[in-house]
Amino acid sequence: MISAAHSDAHPAGWEPAPADAVARLGHQLRRKSSRRAFLRTATAVASVGAAGGGLWLLWSRDSSRECDYGGIVCSEVVKRGSDYVAGKVPEPTRSQIAEHVAKCPRCGPLFKRMEDEMSGAG
C-alpha cells in the first residue's frame, strides 16, 4: 500500500479515509438523487391531478345546470335529437326543440353537427 517514504508527503493531521467512505458517499448521493426524482414526479402527478380535478369540478358543476330554452331542457332535447332531425317529433314539442336549439349554446352546435352528418349520409 503506502510505503513509509510516501507517508511523509501528506499534510500534518491527515488521516486516511475509512475503507467504506467512498461507498457511503455514493449511497448518500444516490439516496438524495432518488429523493429529488421522487419529489419531481410527485409534484408533477399532484399538479396533473389538481388540474384534472379542477376541470372535472368545473365541468360537472356546469353540466348539472341544464339550459331551459323554449320550455324544454337540454337532456330532453338530446334524448329526442335523432327523432327531431329525422322529422319524427310532433308539435308543439318540435317548436320547443327548435327554439331551444336556436338559443342554447350547448345544443345548438351539437344539432348543427347532427344535421350536417345526416344530410351528408342521406
N, CA, C and O atoms as a GROMACS GRO file, in nm:
protein
  488
    1MET      N    1   0.084  -0.117   0.000
    1MET     CA    2   0.000   0.000   0.000
    1MET      C    3   0.089   0.124   0.000
    1MET      O    4   0.169   0.144  -0.092
    2ILE      N    5   0.075   0.206   0.103
    2ILE     CA    6   0.156   0.328   0.109
    2ILE      C    7   0.283   0.295   0.187
    2ILE      O    8   0.279   0.243   0.299
    3SER      N    9   0.392   0.326   0.125
    3SER     CA   10   0.518   0.297   0.193
    3SER      C   11   0.551   0.408   0.291
    3SER      O   12   0.491   0.515   0.286
    4ALA      N   13   0.642   0.384   0.377
    4ALA     CA   14   0.681   0.483   0.477
    4ALA      C   15   0.738   0.606   0.412
    4ALA      O   16   0.726   0.716   0.468
    5ALA      N   17   0.799   0.593   0.296
    5ALA     CA   18   0.859   0.708   0.228
    5ALA      C   19   0.751   0.803   0.179
    5ALA      O   20   0.773   0.924   0.178
    6HIS      N   21   0.636   0.752   0.138
    6HIS     CA   22   0.529   0.837   0.088
    6HIS      C   23   0.442   0.893   0.199
    6HIS      O   24   0.371   0.992   0.176
    7SER      N   25   0.444   0.837   0.316
    7SER     CA   26   0.359   0.884   0.423
    7SER      C   27   0.398   1.022   0.470
    7SER      O   28   0.315   1.092   0.528
    8ASP      N   29   0.520   1.065   0.447
    8ASP     CA   30   0.564   1.200   0.486
    8ASP      C   31   0.510   1.305   0.390
    8ASP      O   32   0.513   1.423   0.423
    9ALA      N   33   0.460   1.267   0.274
    9ALA     CA   34   0.412   1.361   0.174
    9ALA      C   35   0.276   1.418   0.210
    9ALA      O   36   0.233   1.516   0.149
   10HIS      N   37   0.207   1.362   0.305
   10HIS     CA   38   0.074   1.409   0.344
   10HIS      C   39   0.086   1.521   0.445
   10HIS      O   40   0.178   1.522   0.526
   11PRO      N   41  -0.007   1.617   0.441
   11PRO     CA   42  -0.002   1.728   0.537
   11PRO      C   43  -0.022   1.677   0.680
   11PRO      O   44  -0.070   1.566   0.703
   12ALA      N   45   0.016   1.760   0.773
   12ALA     CA   46   0.002   1.723   0.913
   12ALA      C   47  -0.144   1.710   0.949
   12ALA      O   48  -0.226   1.790   0.903
   13GLY      N   49  -0.179   1.614   1.028
   13GLY     CA   50  -0.317   1.594   1.070
   13GLY      C   51  -0.400   1.514   0.971
   13GLY      O   52  -0.517   1.486   0.998
   14TRP      N   53  -0.343   1.477   0.858
   14TRP     CA   54  -0.417   1.400   0.758
   14TRP      C   55  -0.424   1.255   0.800
   14TRP      O   56  -0.326   1.196   0.846
   15GLU      N   57  -0.545   1.200   0.784
   15GLU     CA   58  -0.562   1.058   0.813
   15GLU      C   59  -0.628   0.994   0.693
   15GLU      O   60  -0.710   1.057   0.627
   16PRO      N   61  -0.595   0.872   0.663
   16PRO     CA   62  -0.660   0.806   0.551
   16PRO      C   63  -0.810   0.787   0.579
   16PRO      O   64  -0.851   0.769   0.694
   17ALA      N   65  -0.888   0.792   0.474
   17ALA     CA   66  -1.034   0.775   0.488
   17ALA      C   67  -1.064   0.630   0.523
   17ALA      O   68  -0.990   0.540   0.485
   18PRO      N   69  -1.173   0.609   0.595
   18PRO     CA   70  -1.212   0.471   0.623
   18PRO      C   71  -1.236   0.397   0.491
   18PRO      O   72  -1.267   0.459   0.389
   19ALA      N   73  -1.223   0.269   0.494
   19ALA     CA   74  -1.232   0.188   0.373
   19ALA      C   75  -1.367   0.201   0.303
   19ALA      O   76  -1.374   0.192   0.180
   20ASP      N   77  -1.475   0.221   0.378
   20ASP     CA   78  -1.607   0.228   0.316
   20ASP      C   79  -1.656   0.371   0.293
   20ASP      O   80  -1.774   0.391   0.263
   21ALA      N   81  -1.570   0.470   0.305
   21ALA     CA   82  -1.611   0.610   0.293
   21ALA      C   83  -1.667   0.640   0.154
   21ALA      O   84  -1.770   0.707   0.143
   22VAL      N   85  -1.603   0.593   0.051
   22VAL     CA   86  -1.649   0.620  -0.085
   22VAL      C   87  -1.783   0.552  -0.110
   22VAL      O   88  -1.872   0.610  -0.174
   23ALA      N   89  -1.798   0.431  -0.062
   23ALA     CA   90  -1.925   0.359  -0.079
   23ALA      C   91  -2.038   0.431  -0.006
   23ALA      O   92  -2.149   0.444  -0.059
   24ARG      N   93  -2.011   0.480   0.117
   24ARG     CA   94  -2.114   0.554   0.192
   24ARG      C   95  -2.151   0.683   0.121
   24ARG      O   96  -2.268   0.719   0.111
   25LEU      N   97  -2.049   0.754   0.071
   25LEU     CA   98  -2.076   0.879  -0.002
   25LEU      C   99  -2.160   0.851  -0.126
   25LEU      O  100  -2.254   0.925  -0.154
   26GLY      N  101  -2.128   0.746  -0.199
   26GLY     CA  102  -2.207   0.709  -0.317
   26GLY      C  103  -2.350   0.676  -0.280
   26GLY      O  104  -2.444   0.714  -0.350
   27HIS      N  105  -2.367   0.604  -0.171
   27HIS     CA  106  -2.501   0.568  -0.124
   27HIS      C  107  -2.581   0.693  -0.088
   27HIS      O  108  -2.699   0.704  -0.123
   28GLN      N  109  -2.518   0.787  -0.017
   28GLN     CA  110  -2.586   0.912   0.019
   28GLN      C  111  -2.627   0.991  -0.105
   28GLN      O  112  -2.738   1.044  -0.112
   29LEU      N  113  -2.537   0.999  -0.201
   29LEU     CA  114  -2.568   1.074  -0.324
   29LEU      C  115  -2.681   1.008  -0.402
   29LEU      O  116  -2.768   1.077  -0.455
   30ARG      N  117  -2.681   0.874  -0.408
   30ARG     CA  118  -2.790   0.804  -0.477
   30ARG      C  119  -2.923   0.827  -0.406
   30ARG      O  120  -3.026   0.846  -0.472
   31ARG      N  121  -2.923   0.824  -0.272
   31ARG     CA  122  -3.047   0.849  -0.197
   31ARG      C  123  -3.099   0.990  -0.223
   31ARG      O  124  -3.219   1.010  -0.242
   32LYS      N  125  -3.009   1.089  -0.223
   32LYS     CA  126  -3.052   1.227  -0.249
   32LYS      C  127  -3.107   1.241  -0.391
   32LYS      O  128  -3.208   1.307  -0.414
   33SER      N  129  -3.039   1.177  -0.485
   33SER     CA  130  -3.085   1.183  -0.623
   33SER      C  131  -3.221   1.115  -0.638
   33SER      O  132  -3.309   1.166  -0.708
   34SER      N  133  -3.237   1.000  -0.574
   34SER     CA  134  -3.366   0.930  -0.579
   34SER      C  135  -3.476   1.013  -0.515
   34SER      O  136  -3.588   1.018  -0.566
   35ARG      N  137  -3.445   1.076  -0.404
   35ARG     CA  138  -3.544   1.159  -0.335
   35ARG      C  139  -3.587   1.277  -0.424
   35ARG      O  140  -3.706   1.308  -0.432
   36ARG      N  141  -3.490   1.341  -0.489
   36ARG     CA  142  -3.524   1.453  -0.579
   36ARG      C  143  -3.611   1.406  -0.695
   36ARG      O  144  -3.707   1.472  -0.732
   37ALA      N  145  -3.577   1.291  -0.753
   37ALA     CA  146  -3.656   1.237  -0.864
   37ALA      C  147  -3.798   1.204  -0.818
   37ALA      O  148  -3.894   1.232  -0.888
   38PHE      N  149  -3.810   1.145  -0.699
   38PHE     CA  150  -3.942   1.114  -0.644
   38PHE      C  151  -4.023   1.242  -0.623
   38PHE      O  152  -4.140   1.248  -0.660
   39LEU      N  153  -3.961   1.344  -0.565
   39LEU     CA  154  -4.033   1.469  -0.539
   39LEU      C  155  -4.075   1.537  -0.669
   39LEU      O  156  -4.185   1.592  -0.677
   40ARG      N  157  -3.989   1.534  -0.771
   40ARG     CA  158  -4.027   1.592  -0.901
   40ARG      C  159  -4.147   1.517  -0.959
   40ARG      O  160  -4.242   1.579  -1.007
   41THR      N  161  -4.143   1.385  -0.954
   41THR     CA  162  -4.253   1.304  -1.006
   41THR      C  163  -4.381   1.327  -0.926
   41THR      O  164  -4.489   1.342  -0.983
   42ALA      N  165  -4.368   1.329  -0.794
   42ALA     CA  166  -4.486   1.351  -0.708
   42ALA      C  167  -4.547   1.488  -0.734
   42ALA      O  168  -4.669   1.502  -0.736
   43THR      N  169  -4.463   1.589  -0.754
   43THR     CA  170  -4.513   1.723  -0.783
   43THR      C  171  -4.587   1.725  -0.917
   43THR      O  172  -4.693   1.786  -0.929
   44ALA      N  173  -4.530   1.659  -1.017
   44ALA     CA  174  -4.595   1.654  -1.148
   44ALA      C  175  -4.729   1.582  -1.139
   44ALA      O  176  -4.828   1.628  -1.196
   45VAL      N  177  -4.732   1.469  -1.070
   45VAL     CA  178  -4.857   1.393  -1.056
   45VAL      C  179  -4.961   1.474  -0.980
   45VAL      O  180  -5.078   1.477  -1.018
   46ALA      N  181  -4.919   1.541  -0.874
   46ALA     CA  182  -5.013   1.623  -0.796
   46ALA      C  183  -5.066   1.739  -0.880
   46ALA      O  184  -5.184   1.773  -0.871
   47SER      N  185  -4.980   1.799  -0.961
   47SER     CA  186  -5.024   1.910  -1.046
   47SER      C  187  -5.126   1.864  -1.149
   47SER      O  188  -5.229   1.929  -1.170
   48VAL      N  189  -5.097   1.752  -1.214
   48VAL     CA  190  -5.191   1.698  -1.313
   48VAL      C  191  -5.322   1.660  -1.245
   48VAL      O  192  -5.430   1.685  -1.299
   49GLY      N  193  -5.312   1.598  -1.128
   49GLY     CA  194  -5.433   1.561  -1.054
   49GLY      C  195  -5.516   1.681  -1.014
   49GLY      O  196  -5.639   1.680  -1.025
   50ALA      N  197  -5.449   1.787  -0.968
   50ALA     CA  198  -5.521   1.907  -0.929
   50ALA      C  199  -5.588   1.973  -1.049
   50ALA      O  200  -5.702   2.017  -1.042
   51ALA      N  201  -5.515   1.980  -1.161
   51ALA     CA  202  -5.574   2.039  -1.281
   51ALA      C  203  -5.691   1.956  -1.332
   51ALA      O  204  -5.796   2.010  -1.367
   52GLY      N  205  -5.674   1.824  -1.335
   52GLY     CA  206  -5.783   1.737  -1.379
   52GLY      C  207  -5.903   1.745  -1.287
   52GLY      O  208  -6.017   1.749  -1.333
   53GLY      N  209  -5.877   1.748  -1.157
   53GLY     CA  210  -5.987   1.761  -1.061
   53GLY      C  211  -6.060   1.893  -1.076
   53GLY      O  212  -6.183   1.898  -1.066
   54GLY      N  213  -5.985   1.999  -1.098
   54GLY     CA  214  -6.048   2.130  -1.119
   54GLY      C  215  -6.135   2.132  -1.243
   54GLY      O  216  -6.246   2.185  -1.241
   55LEU      N  217  -6.084   2.075  -1.351
   55LEU     CA  218  -6.163   2.069  -1.474
   55LEU      C  219  -6.287   1.983  -1.455
   55LEU      O  220  -6.395   2.017  -1.503
   56TRP      N  221  -6.271   1.871  -1.385
   56TRP     CA  222  -6.386   1.785  -1.360
   56TRP      C  223  -6.492   1.858  -1.278
   56TRP      O  224  -6.611   1.851  -1.310
   57LEU      N  225  -6.449   1.927  -1.173
   57LEU     CA  226  -6.544   2.002  -1.091
   57LEU      C  227  -6.614   2.110  -1.172
   57LEU      O  228  -6.735   2.130  -1.161
   58LEU      N  229  -6.536   2.180  -1.254
   58LEU     CA  230  -6.594   2.285  -1.337
   58LEU      C  231  -6.693   2.226  -1.436
   58LEU      O  232  -6.803   2.280  -1.453
   59TRP      N  233  -6.657   2.115  -1.500
   59TRP     CA  234  -6.745   2.054  -1.598
   59TRP      C  235  -6.870   1.998  -1.532
   59TRP      O  236  -6.981   2.020  -1.581
   60SER      N  237  -6.853   1.927  -1.421
   60SER     CA  238  -6.969   1.864  -1.358
   60SER      C  239  -7.064   1.968  -1.301
   60SER      O  240  -7.185   1.951  -1.306
   61ARG      N  241  -7.009   2.075  -1.247
   61ARG     CA  242  -7.094   2.181  -1.194
   61ARG      C  243  -7.168   2.250  -1.308
   61ARG      O  244  -7.286   2.282  -1.297
   62ASP      N  245  -7.097   2.273  -1.418
   62ASP     CA  246  -7.156   2.341  -1.532
   62ASP      C  247  -7.261   2.255  -1.600
   62ASP      O  248  -7.365   2.306  -1.642
   63SER      N  249  -7.237   2.124  -1.610
   63SER     CA  250  -7.331   2.038  -1.679
   63SER      C  251  -7.453   2.005  -1.593
   63SER      O  252  -7.555   1.959  -1.645
   64SER      N  253  -7.443   2.027  -1.462
   64SER     CA  254  -7.558   1.997  -1.377
   64SER      C  255  -7.668   2.102  -1.393
   64SER      O  256  -7.783   2.077  -1.359
   65ARG      N  257  -7.631   2.218  -1.444
   65ARG     CA  258  -7.732   2.322  -1.469
   65ARG      C  259  -7.774   2.313  -1.615
   65ARG      O  260  -7.701   2.356  -1.704
   66GLU      N  261  -7.889   2.258  -1.638
   66GLU     CA  262  -7.936   2.244  -1.775
   66GLU      C  263  -8.001   2.374  -1.820
   66GLU      O  264  -8.067   2.443  -1.742
   67CYS      N  265  -7.981   2.405  -1.945
   67CYS     CA  266  -8.046   2.523  -2.002
   67CYS      C  267  -8.192   2.489  -2.031
   67CYS      O  268  -8.225   2.379  -2.074
   68ASP      N  269  -8.276   2.586  -2.007
   68ASP     CA  270  -8.420   2.569  -2.032
   68ASP      C  271  -8.464   2.678  -2.130
   68ASP      O  272  -8.507   2.785  -2.089
   69TYR      N  273  -8.452   2.649  -2.257
   69TYR     CA  274  -8.497   2.740  -2.362
   69TYR      C  275  -8.616   2.677  -2.431
   69TYR      O  276  -8.617   2.556  -2.455
   70GLY      N  277  -8.714   2.755  -2.462
   70GLY     CA  278  -8.831   2.705  -2.534
   70GLY      C  279  -8.918   2.613  -2.450
   70GLY      O  280  -9.003   2.541  -2.504
   71GLY      N  281  -8.898   2.614  -2.318
   71GLY     CA  282  -8.979   2.529  -2.231
   71GLY      C  283  -8.934   2.384  -2.227
   71GLY      O  284  -9.010   2.297  -2.185
   72ILE      N  285  -8.811   2.357  -2.271
   72ILE     CA  286  -8.759   2.220  -2.271
   72ILE      C  287  -8.611   2.226  -2.233
   72ILE      O  288  -8.539   2.316  -2.276
   73VAL      N  289  -8.565   2.128  -2.154
   73VAL     CA  290  -8.427   2.128  -2.106
   73VAL      C  291  -8.337   2.045  -2.197
   73VAL      O  292  -8.384   1.965  -2.278
   74CYS      N  293  -8.206   2.069  -2.183
   74CYS     CA  294  -8.107   2.005  -2.270
   74CYS      C  295  -8.119   1.852  -2.274
   74CYS      O  296  -8.115   1.793  -2.382
   75SER      N  297  -8.134   1.789  -2.159
   75SER     CA  298  -8.138   1.642  -2.159
   75SER      C  299  -8.256   1.588  -2.240
   75SER      O  300  -8.244   1.486  -2.307
   76GLU      N  301  -8.368   1.658  -2.235
   76GLU     CA  302  -8.486   1.615  -2.312
   76GLU      C  303  -8.463   1.639  -2.461
   76GLU      O  304  -8.503   1.558  -2.545
   77VAL      N  305  -8.398   1.750  -2.494
   77VAL     CA  306  -8.368   1.781  -2.634
   77VAL      C  307  -8.273   1.676  -2.691
   77VAL      O  308  -8.293   1.626  -2.802
   78VAL      N  309  -8.168   1.643  -2.615
   78VAL     CA  310  -8.071   1.544  -2.662
   78VAL      C  311  -8.136   1.407  -2.677
   78VAL      O  312  -8.108   1.334  -2.772
   79LYS      N  313  -8.224   1.373  -2.583
   79LYS     CA  314  -8.292   1.243  -2.588
   79LYS      C  315  -8.375   1.230  -2.716
   79LYS      O  316  -8.384   1.123  -2.774
   80ARG      N  317  -8.437   1.340  -2.758
   80ARG     CA  318  -8.522   1.336  -2.878
   80ARG      C  319  -8.451   1.384  -3.003
   80ARG      O  320  -8.513   1.402  -3.108
   81GLY      N  321  -8.320   1.403  -2.993
   81GLY     CA  322  -8.242   1.462  -3.102
   81GLY      C  323  -8.252   1.393  -3.236
   81GLY      O  324  -8.280   1.457  -3.337
   82SER      N  325  -8.230   1.263  -3.238
   82SER     CA  326  -8.231   1.194  -3.367
   82SER      C  327  -8.371   1.193  -3.429
   82SER      O  328  -8.385   1.204  -3.550
   83ASP      N  329  -8.475   1.180  -3.345
   83ASP     CA  330  -8.612   1.186  -3.397
   83ASP      C  331  -8.643   1.326  -3.451
   83ASP      O  332  -8.710   1.340  -3.553
   84TYR      N  333  -8.592   1.428  -3.383
   84TYR     CA  334  -8.615   1.566  -3.428
   84TYR      C  335  -8.550   1.590  -3.564
   84TYR      O  336  -8.613   1.644  -3.656
   85VAL      N  337  -8.425   1.550  -3.576
   85VAL     CA  338  -8.353   1.571  -3.703
   85VAL      C  339  -8.419   1.491  -3.815
   85VAL      O  340  -8.419   1.534  -3.930
   86ALA      N  341  -8.475   1.374  -3.782
   86ALA     CA  342  -8.544   1.291  -3.882
   86ALA      C  343  -8.685   1.339  -3.911
   86ALA      O  344  -8.752   1.286  -3.999
   87GLY      N  345  -8.732   1.441  -3.836
   87GLY     CA  346  -8.867   1.495  -3.859
   87GLY      C  347  -8.977   1.414  -3.796
   87GLY      O  348  -9.092   1.423  -3.840
   88LYS      N  349  -8.948   1.335  -3.694
   88LYS     CA  350  -9.046   1.247  -3.632
   88LYS      C  351  -9.105   1.300  -3.502
   88LYS      O  352  -9.184   1.231  -3.438
   89VAL      N  353  -9.070   1.422  -3.460
   89VAL     CA  354  -9.122   1.478  -3.335
   89VAL      C  355  -9.243   1.565  -3.367
   89VAL      O  356  -9.234   1.655  -3.450
   90PRO      N  357  -9.357   1.538  -3.302
   90PRO     CA  358  -9.479   1.616  -3.331
   90PRO      C  359  -9.476   1.754  -3.264
   90PRO      O  360  -9.398   1.779  -3.172
   91GLU      N  361  -9.562   1.842  -3.314
   91GLU     CA  362  -9.582   1.973  -3.250
   91GLU      C  363  -9.656   1.950  -3.120
   91GLU      O  364  -9.729   1.852  -3.112
   92PRO      N  365  -9.645   2.030  -3.020
   92PRO     CA  366  -9.564   2.152  -3.004
   92PRO      C  367  -9.420   2.124  -2.962
   92PRO      O  368  -9.340   2.217  -2.952
   93THR      N  369  -9.387   1.997  -2.937
   93THR     CA  370  -9.251   1.964  -2.892
   93THR      C  371  -9.148   2.002  -2.998
   93THR      O  372  -9.038   2.046  -2.964
   94ARG      N  373  -9.184   1.986  -3.125
   94ARG     CA  374  -9.091   2.021  -3.233
   94ARG      C  375  -9.055   2.169  -3.227
   94ARG      O  376  -8.938   2.204  -3.244
   95SER      N  377  -9.152   2.256  -3.204
   95SER     CA  378  -9.126   2.400  -3.194
   95SER      C  379  -9.042   2.432  -3.070
   95SER      O  380  -8.954   2.518  -3.075
   96GLN      N  381  -9.069   2.361  -2.960
   96GLN     CA  382  -8.990   2.382  -2.839
   96GLN      C  383  -8.843   2.345  -2.862
   96GLN      O  384  -8.752   2.417  -2.822
   97ILE      N  385  -8.822   2.232  -2.928
   97ILE     CA  386  -8.685   2.188  -2.956
   97ILE      C  387  -8.617   2.287  -3.050
   97ILE      O  388  -8.500   2.322  -3.030
   98ALA      N  389  -8.688   2.333  -3.152
   98ALA     CA  390  -8.631   2.429  -3.247
   98ALA      C  391  -8.589   2.557  -3.176
   98ALA      O  392  -8.481   2.609  -3.201
   99GLU      N  393  -8.674   2.607  -3.086
   99GLU     CA  394  -8.640   2.728  -3.011
   99GLU      C  395  -8.521   2.702  -2.918
   99GLU      O  396  -8.430   2.785  -2.908
  100HIS      N  397  -8.522   2.588  -2.852
  100HIS     CA  398  -8.413   2.553  -2.761
  100HIS      C  399  -8.280   2.547  -2.837
  100HIS      O  400  -8.181   2.605  -2.794
  101VAL      N  401  -8.279   2.476  -2.948
  101VAL     CA  402  -8.157   2.460  -3.027
  101VAL      C  403  -8.107   2.595  -3.080
  101VAL      O  404  -7.987   2.617  -3.088
  102ALA      N  405  -8.199   2.683  -3.116
  102ALA     CA  406  -8.160   2.815  -3.167
  102ALA      C  407  -8.095   2.901  -3.059
  102ALA      O  408  -8.010   2.985  -3.091
  103LYS      N  409  -8.133   2.882  -2.933
  103LYS     CA  410  -8.084   2.968  -2.826
  103LYS      C  411  -7.976   2.905  -2.738
  103LYS      O  412  -7.897   2.978  -2.677
  104CYS      N  413  -7.970   2.774  -2.731
  104CYS     CA  414  -7.881   2.706  -2.636
  104CYS      C  415  -7.737   2.699  -2.690
  104CYS      O  416  -7.714   2.652  -2.801
  105PRO      N  417  -7.640   2.747  -2.610
  105PRO     CA  418  -7.501   2.742  -2.655
  105PRO      C  419  -7.443   2.600  -2.658
  105PRO      O  420  -7.340   2.577  -2.722
  106ARG      N  421  -7.506   2.506  -2.590
  106ARG     CA  422  -7.459   2.367  -2.592
  106ARG      C  423  -7.526   2.287  -2.703
  106ARG      O  424  -7.460   2.220  -2.782
  107CYS      N  425  -7.658   2.295  -2.707
  107CYS     CA  426  -7.733   2.211  -2.800
  107CYS      C  427  -7.725   2.261  -2.944
  107CYS      O  428  -7.729   2.181  -3.038
  108GLY      N  429  -7.713   2.391  -2.963
  108GLY     CA  430  -7.707   2.447  -3.098
  108GLY      C  431  -7.597   2.384  -3.182
  108GLY      O  432  -7.626   2.330  -3.289
  109PRO      N  433  -7.470   2.391  -3.137
  109PRO     CA  434  -7.362   2.330  -3.215
  109PRO      C  435  -7.377   2.178  -3.229
  109PRO      O  436  -7.341   2.122  -3.332
  110LEU      N  437  -7.428   2.113  -3.127
  110LEU     CA  438  -7.449   1.968  -3.132
  110LEU      C  439  -7.547   1.931  -3.243
  110LEU      O  440  -7.522   1.840  -3.322
  111PHE      N  441  -7.659   2.003  -3.249
  111PHE     CA  442  -7.760   1.973  -3.351
  111PHE      C  443  -7.714   2.014  -3.490
  111PHE      O  444  -7.751   1.950  -3.588
  112LYS      N  445  -7.633   2.117  -3.499
  112LYS     CA  446  -7.578   2.157  -3.629
  112LYS      C  447  -7.492   2.043  -3.684
  112LYS      O  448  -7.502   2.009  -3.802
  113ARG      N  449  -7.408   1.985  -3.599
  113ARG     CA  450  -7.325   1.872  -3.643
  113ARG      C  451  -7.411   1.752  -3.680
  113ARG      O  452  -7.384   1.685  -3.780
  114MET      N  453  -7.515   1.724  -3.600
  114MET     CA  454  -7.603   1.610  -3.630
  114MET      C  455  -7.671   1.629  -3.765
  114MET      O  456  -7.678   1.536  -3.846
  115GLU      N  457  -7.721   1.750  -3.790
  115GLU     CA  458  -7.789   1.776  -3.917
  115GLU      C  459  -7.692   1.765  -4.033
  115GLU      O  460  -7.726   1.712  -4.138
  116ASP      N  461  -7.569   1.816  -4.015
  116ASP     CA  462  -7.468   1.806  -4.120
  116ASP      C  463  -7.434   1.660  -4.151
  116ASP      O  464  -7.421   1.622  -4.267
  117GLU      N  465  -7.421   1.579  -4.046
  117GLU     CA  466  -7.389   1.438  -4.065
  117GLU      C  467  -7.503   1.364  -4.134
  117GLU      O  468  -7.480   1.282  -4.223
  118MET      N  469  -7.626   1.394  -4.092
  118MET     CA  470  -7.741   1.324  -4.152
  118MET      C  471  -7.761   1.367  -4.297
  118MET      O  472  -7.798   1.285  -4.381
  119SER      N  473  -7.739   1.495  -4.327
  119SER     CA  474  -7.757   1.540  -4.466
  119SER      C  475  -7.645   1.486  -4.554
  119SER      O  476  -7.667   1.461  -4.673
  120GLY      N  477  -7.525   1.468  -4.498
  120GLY     CA  478  -7.414   1.411  -4.574
  120GLY      C  479  -7.431   1.262  -4.596
  120GLY      O  480  -7.390   1.209  -4.699
  121ALA      N  481  -7.491   1.195  -4.498
  121ALA     CA  482  -7.510   1.050  -4.508
  121ALA      C  483  -7.632   1.014  -4.591
  121ALA      O  484  -7.638   0.907  -4.652
  122GLY      N  485  -7.730   1.104  -4.593
  122GLY     CA  486  -7.856   1.070  -4.659
  122GLY      C  487  -7.859   1.118  -4.797
  122GLY      O  488  -7.958   1.098  -4.867
   0.00000   0.00000   0.00000
